[in-house]
Amino acid sequence: MRILVCEDDYMLLKTIEFKLTRDGYTVITAKDGKEASELLRSEKFNLIITDLLMPFMNGQELIFLIRSELKLDTPIIVLSKIGLEETVLKAFDLGADDYVVKPFSPLELGIRVKKLLRNQQ
């Protein structure tokens, strides 16, 4: 199972990569939305995890690209410091499948990833 993780916080990106790799997934990382969009145009992923606040292309723009332009139904988990109801609902309206507010437990993220991937099969 291939997972794309898009996060501009290097330490958090490495933490997520370490956890998901230990769980047996192949993890590809992107440091911003632009890099993620290039990867999404050329590679296939089973799950996408994205931050909302990133340079060049934010998470909402990335979700819109995935759902509206690329027409992908790949599950998306949003990670964000923003827990405002309006922001969460907007992410779901755009096509996110799950929303996790930072800080979060890597164990909890692993469980959410496993659940979404199980539902995909």
Buried (B, 14 or more C-beta within 10 A) or exposed (E): BBBBBBBBBEEBBEBBBEBBEEBEBEBBBBBBBBBBBEBBEEEEBBBBBBBBEBEBBBBBBBBBBBBEEEEBEBBBBBBBEBEEEEBBEBBBEBBBBBBBBBEBEBEEBBEBBBEBBEEEE
